Amino acid sequence: MRALIQRVNYAKVEVDGAVVGQAGKGLLILLGAAEDDTNADCERLAEKISKLRIFADENDKTNLSINDVGGDILAVSQFTLYADCHKGNRPSFVKAGSPDKAKALYEYFCKCCEEKISGKVERGIFGADMKVTLENDGPFTVMLECVDGTIL
């Protein structure tokens, strides 16, 4: 499972011109799932994200977590995080999980975040053509990957 985490001042996702999810100060998380990912991977990733100290304290040091700042999460499914571009110019997505598996993991990941985060957790619509708007804070972007139960 891969999560591209961006610290944001705000983020929103639209489908067919309608806002379906939005967050204030907090995190935009683009989440990709592989076929061999599990619910335990979702739990580990949500736990790690809830404790990441990537928000500035009063001394402008990155010492605070999303819960310390009362931040929100906007989670968006993103199978293209599993793009394999090493052969040719067209990405292959064979390492991404099947739609049914990925959707179930995405929904479970969002549920895990809701249990770990004091702010609101909103989401996009799995499989939809989504338009994501955000204002990066920093920018500050982190890539996490859960492989065989270990966060990399």
C-alpha positions as CSV (number, residue, x, y, z in Angstrom):
1,M,0.0,0.0,0.0
2,R,1.3,3.4,-0.9
3,A,0.3,6.8,0.4
4,L,1.5,10.1,-1.0
5,I,0.8,12.6,1.9
6,Q,0.7,16.3,1.3
7,R,0.4,18.9,4.0
8,V,-2.3,21.3,2.9
9,N,-4.0,24.5,3.9
10,Y,-7.1,23.2,2.1
11,A,-8.0,20.5,-0.4
12,K,-11.2,19.5,-2.2
13,V,-12.2,16.9,-4.7
14,E,-14.9,17.3,-7.3
15,V,-16.8,14.8,-9.5
16,D,-18.9,16.2,-12.4
17,G,-18.5,19.7,-11.0
18,A,-19.8,18.9,-7.5
19,V,-17.6,19.0,-4.4
20,V,-17.7,15.5,-2.9
21,G,-15.0,15.9,-0.2
22,Q,-13.0,18.7,1.3
23,A,-10.6,19.4,4.1
24,G,-9.2,22.5,5.8
25,K,-5.7,22.6,7.2
26,G,-4.4,19.0,7.3
27,L,-3.5,16.3,4.9
28,L,-4.4,15.3,1.3
29,I,-3.6,11.6,1.1
30,L,-3.4,9.9,-2.3
31,L,-3.8,6.1,-1.6
32,G,-2.9,3.2,-3.8
33,A,-3.4,-0.4,-3.0
34,A,-1.8,-3.5,-4.4
35,E,-3.4,-6.9,-4.7
36,D,-1.5,-8.4,-1.7
37,D,-2.3,-5.5,0.7
38,T,-4.4,-6.3,3.7
39,N,-6.6,-4.6,6.3
40,A,-3.6,-4.8,8.7
41,D,-1.6,-2.6,6.2
42,C,-4.4,0.0,6.3
43,E,-4.3,0.0,10.1
44,R,-0.5,0.4,10.3
45,L,-0.6,3.2,7.7
46,A,-3.4,5.1,9.5
47,E,-1.6,4.7,12.8
48,K,1.7,6.1,11.3
49,I,-0.1,9.0,9.6
50,S,-1.9,10.0,12.8
51,K,1.5,10.3,14.6
52,L,3.6,11.9,11.8
53,R,5.1,15.1,13.2
54,I,4.9,17.2,10.0
55,F,3.2,20.3,11.3
56,A,5.0,23.3,12.7
57,D,5.1,24.2,16.3
58,E,5.4,27.7,17.9
59,N,9.1,27.6,17.0
60,D,8.4,26.7,13.4
61,K,9.8,23.2,13.9
62,T,8.0,20.2,12.5
63,N,7.1,18.7,15.9
64,L,3.3,18.4,15.7
65,S,1.0,15.7,14.4
66,I,-2.3,16.1,12.6
67,N,-4.1,15.5,15.9
68,D,-2.0,18.2,17.7
69,V,-3.2,20.8,15.2
70,G,-6.8,19.4,14.9
71,G,-6.3,18.9,11.2
72,D,-8.5,17.2,8.6
73,I,-7.8,14.5,6.0
74,L,-9.0,14.3,2.5
75,A,-8.3,10.7,1.2
76,V,-8.4,10.1,-2.6
77,S,-7.9,6.7,-4.2
78,Q,-5.0,6.7,-6.6
79,F,-4.1,3.5,-8.4
80,T,-1.5,5.3,-10.5
81,L,0.8,5.3,-7.5
82,Y,1.6,1.7,-8.7
83,A,2.6,2.8,-12.2
84,D,5.6,0.9,-13.6
85,C,7.4,2.9,-16.2
86,H,10.6,1.0,-16.6
87,K,9.7,-0.5,-20.0
88,G,8.6,1.8,-22.8
89,N,6.7,5.0,-22.4
90,R,3.3,3.8,-21.4
91,P,2.9,3.0,-17.7
92,S,1.8,-0.4,-16.7
93,F,-0.5,-0.8,-13.7
94,V,-0.3,-4.6,-13.2
95,K,1.0,-4.1,-9.7
96,A,-2.1,-2.2,-8.6
97,G,-4.8,-4.1,-6.8
98,S,-8.0,-5.2,-8.6
99,P,-10.8,-2.6,-8.4
100,D,-12.8,-4.6,-5.9
101,K,-9.9,-5.3,-3.7
102,A,-8.6,-1.7,-3.9
103,K,-12.0,-0.2,-3.2
104,A,-12.4,-2.3,-0.1
105,L,-9.0,-1.4,1.2
106,Y,-9.5,2.3,0.4
107,E,-12.8,2.3,2.4
108,Y,-11.2,0.5,5.3
109,F,-8.2,2.9,5.3
110,C,-10.6,5.8,5.5
111,K,-12.4,4.1,8.4
112,C,-9.1,3.6,10.2
113,C,-8.2,7.2,9.8
114,E,-11.6,8.2,11.2
115,E,-10.8,6.2,14.3
116,K,-7.3,7.8,14.7
117,I,-7.8,11.4,13.6
118,S,-9.6,14.0,15.8
119,G,-10.5,16.2,12.7
120,K,-12.8,15.2,9.9
121,V,-11.9,12.6,7.3
122,E,-13.4,13.1,3.9
123,R,-12.9,11.2,0.7
124,G,-13.3,11.2,-3.0
125,I,-15.4,8.7,-5.0
126,F,-13.5,5.5,-5.8
127,G,-13.1,5.0,-9.5
128,A,-14.6,8.3,-10.5
129,D,-13.0,10.9,-12.7
130,M,-12.0,13.3,-9.9
131,K,-10.6,16.9,-10.0
132,V,-8.5,17.6,-7.0
133,T,-7.7,21.2,-5.9
134,L,-5.3,22.0,-3.1
135,E,-3.0,24.5,-1.6
136,N,0.2,22.9,-0.5
137,D,1.6,24.1,2.8
138,G,5.4,24.2,2.5
139,P,5.2,22.3,0.2
140,F,5.6,19.3,2.5
141,T,5.1,15.9,0.8
142,V,5.9,12.4,2.2
143,M,5.6,9.0,0.5
144,L,4.9,6.1,2.8
145,E,4.7,2.5,1.7
146,C,3.6,-0.5,3.8
147,V,5.4,-3.7,2.6
148,D,5.0,-7.0,4.4
149,G,3.7,-5.2,7.5
150,T,6.5,-2.7,7.6
151,I,6.2,1.1,6.9
152,L,8.9,2.3,4.6
